[in-house]
Amino acid sequence: MCGITGIIDKKGKVIMDSVLRNANDIIKHRGPDGEGFYHHNNIGLAHRRLSIIDLSEEGKQPMTYDQDNYVITFNGEIYNYIELKEELLKLGHEFNNKTDTEVILAAYKEWGDSCVQKFNGMWAFAILDKTKEILFLSRDRFGIKPLYYYSDENIFIFGSEIKQLLPSLPSIKVNRQIMFDYLMINKQNHSNETFFKNIDSLPNGHNAIYNLKTNEYNILKYYTLNQKEEFNDLSNEELYNSFEKTLNDSIKLRLRSDVKVGSCLSGGMDSSAITAKAAVMYKEQNPKKKFYSITAKSEDIINDESEFAKLVVDQHKLDWNVTEPSYSEYKEISNNLSYILEEPFKSNSYHMQYFVMEKAKKDNCIVLLDGQGGDESLLGYEIYYIPYLNQLKGWINKIKALKSITGNSKLSNRDIFIYYFYFNFFFIKKLRFKRKSKYIRKEFSKYFNNQLLIQNSFKKKSIFEIQKHHFLNFQIKNQLVFADKIAMWHSIEARFPMIDHRFIETSLSLPLDFKINEGWTKYVLRKISEEILPKEVVWRTNKMGFESPLSWAKKNDEMLKTIKKSKFIKNFVDVDVLSDKIDENTILRLHSLSIWAKTFNVSF
């Protein structure tokens, strides 16, 4: 995993080395192990290297191939590169190193744009194809690896992080629609536009082809998330076996590394299953070593999961490492987190992720597995009970399901009643968001995004449609981009076994009762984990988010002071009417926005 930079001068001028170097230096944290530059006519490509596979100098980038006809700058990992290399060798291709980067180049030469269909991994890369006089850019199916770009009449520039592009902008202005979506209806990363006006991200599951002769580019979709029709003909036993085999292979592929590998362990179902399975596989290859795991411990007992993590640690005899940050540490990193994430955020969980990655870096664990994606693929969030109830036929079945839900989750009948109307009916959600955003001056009400709210309503949508939307257009995108940036700030590679496209396609193709059964979410994962995890972990009902201590969120007075002093916030908020009665989530978002605007000197 690394960082990439690319610049094209549309007037045909040679890219100055200092300009390319400055843009690349901004992301030094993404690749502390080396740098590289490549110039060709009016194009400049650059790279920062974090060595994971093939630590030799042969892995340096930008990397050339086929007598310099192809040049790549690549960020990510292609986990199935060994299998692809064997296939390409049989087709007559030659290789000079052991990297997955060279495999991408050979695959592109052999299969062209469609090579990405062969990849299992996470990536953002650009290939200069001199034979076609194009620049080919690609981003992985679910957008784990970021890829931003800016284009005007003089320049086209792309990079792994937004901050690389900012010096190329004539002025730094906020994208008002994106900002008000964030403030008014609590939505983020639902669009390929960013908080910065005129800076966009290449959509996940898309390629871009830049014509070097005309300076025009096209963005083309290469991936669509579909269900596996063949699953309709399989028995329950075959479905269970297929699910477990896919998860096992996903984890096994993500253990491939020439540096130390470990796993995040919150004590929740997803991270516990991944850590346990990874530990077993690791032990087979390293019988005398313990598998590294790391847990963030909360100061507050009410949202501390470390007791469940310890049960997993004891069963698998893990090398367990714990970080327990204090509120003073939380305050210290708040401003820095805005610089790292580059856009405002709406959850304190990112602070905890920061401390986990910081600790892993100190322990020299360069690759960490994480459990992102399990909730979306296996209906782990409690809001999924609503489309589940929607799909059940007959009130008797719905009442039976309601009883099992309240028995095997922390939701009450009242909670479910509220959820049912809130997530099914657009107008109820609209009224709530309108009321909560009254602090925004009336002249900006035109930015209230009704269409986006309708898109996220559960009414008359199948569970598959909802899950597909959450994976490709909404829910998981925000988590993955921020997780990548926090990990890479500490020069750590985060890997997500449950974001393997095969695992997601398999999970979304399973019958409904494999995901929610007798009120239990993630039922299939619980069942296959019974032999490798303590029952107290497998059959937990008190699901928790990966949040910072609740007491930290009570420091509203300090946040309000920052908000009220913000010149940026005063452009659209009468700060004098803000009070302690505003809910914690609104305060967090306004606070994050105010710090972000100050950090990057953003104008309204």
Steps between C-alpha positions, in 0.01 A plus 500: 500500500631837402413845369478617140521830314449596135497828307421573135568846357228560240706769326772247422759636739743273683399446863750669728671251729449729800121512443474122476729450796309743720169325430657164575672618819163594651417128527835383634317331789336262251837374385798554729708226336583683178396730218513500122432733206437456130482771233373457143429803282231698686429225756647445844435193716621456856480246780557456874575143606393298803670164450268204562565249217856456363697738720788521250584794276329310216167616642569872450247709313405650262572162337552449128413195291541374145787725398344800678178479298308483826571696819302462823463677832295276729353515850350186652533123492392237248460201731464238227813616316670161539218318320480770232875484448481126435225559244697775327817291491310234309393770255864586432559803722833549675564645845800670657388521865265351758260795534129519434572828318669325209208256485263795447713621209511157335126456558431837338712411198318168464139598576493878468235690698328178606805389700340649812226237481770245586627679810415411857621786712497871567654746260533843351746519213589679179667336201662711232438306178733643237372262230150652519605845626265478798514505877296215649378553856310254716352474849398181681142373510399648835731800524739383771786692340433870435571670169428874464536726197471862389478627145492845339610651168868475594551190710372155595632380835418192705616353828431278798402795718316828450774710657729419206261681264428813701804700379365464144167665580458873427308524831385256767123510535248273667264288292180638653266217397729235645542702819126551549429130430738431787340756732134476404448128441813341647626354170861483389701338219178425311635688200825507305522871580701592808461781755746695284339669202630357167691210659342162425581137567506228238191289582556159652466221244593735214786558259597827334671532162679829435579571134841668492441637148167672568525555879155346537412219738218251547398326821368147447334261742651152509330342803141429593407316818274208409356202684616148425208330326659156545443530875131435438582136423724432805405329823541672836813296570650600166419865568667489842807333350518753215479791743770366731730400215475850350573670833793267571655563160453875536686499832771267369571728202524804729762332716743511207774739602875535538453708818326442835123441483243531778133572554277758664291335771212701644318206658214527251391215276678601180845583637487199735421256216769647274761503778423143608516360147813699418667379821436137407643551151797696635578229755515239224776697330668631819450238774735672745358851464188666638270692268497876565169661599412847624202637691389854585370505857242762598515692827125450535375156602174550309668483157814304585524168310845399619362222724369324188828557319685336789286187466619467140858571605494230765349239271756555223797606715550822306769764534253754640569870508266758651482876460286705740507866396400780736287805432808724497649283223168518315514881508861504385429310177167666408653773286747259345219260413338765280825530305529121470141433390491812280122531534269553799389187687198408709623232740747484786589146394773642276685621807510143632620372162780754518620366836484140375717579198738708709553206737543250214766724347691508828481121509631483140191317375476641148195306374173482696185306415174676586132406508345769281214373282355230724204709615404603147536152348331301779239749622683576822361847556175518694344719231497192273225350715260739324547378139504148647155558650388665175579184304313264733151414378203518736463672835530172693852447363589861570381472862699178551807666354451804722498281808824325400667831417431649842619177660832480314599864462509806721197654325165537672158488332493879522839525328386282213173693465695826470753348258221356285338835427821702494684288243198415287340839458696777338285783637564400865874505447466830312308664786760383751795629298323830430445549871857405592649736243306812602827654614588549131374832362185478285659631182693173475193274521521456122789259561277252686541183293159330480612260228785365709261428788264315266789289369579389853142411599436127555140505379426269201864392471635148528774425749735429210430843348568667835823307559620566146434872545686503830805330349530686170354842572484576867560323830836328473672756274547751779640244743750358252644831381551630854637165622756508218609855577541436873698182440721658236571801719683252722645314199278200574323288239142419602347195332132407501414130447127576501541748212620222270253523208447123507404513868258789444340335197466174694353669808247702303390186314421298813138442605365753746491255792877451465543864596215559746366193678286501815603861548873424480687715247801355312360155569717311252819658639397413855431138404832440324685669788364282780805271498763776491349766728366505857120481514494828696637670186300305242161551661534854631192720484660829605647618171722807534648732246874568496454823693710712729396524869155656537632746757711669230189594307369684805766769464257704293588832661855485364379410152237774501764761576698392195188501281391848609844644431512359146481765229409228252201375701369857541439511123189282533427469875389758753744374762339708775192278493700179535457348843582194706163358394637410156555125481850354529514380139424848366764653724756242386428572133512878540818474705666276245392732218637808675839337562513371142429844354770656715753224430475537123411872493173430318278789392122483487 
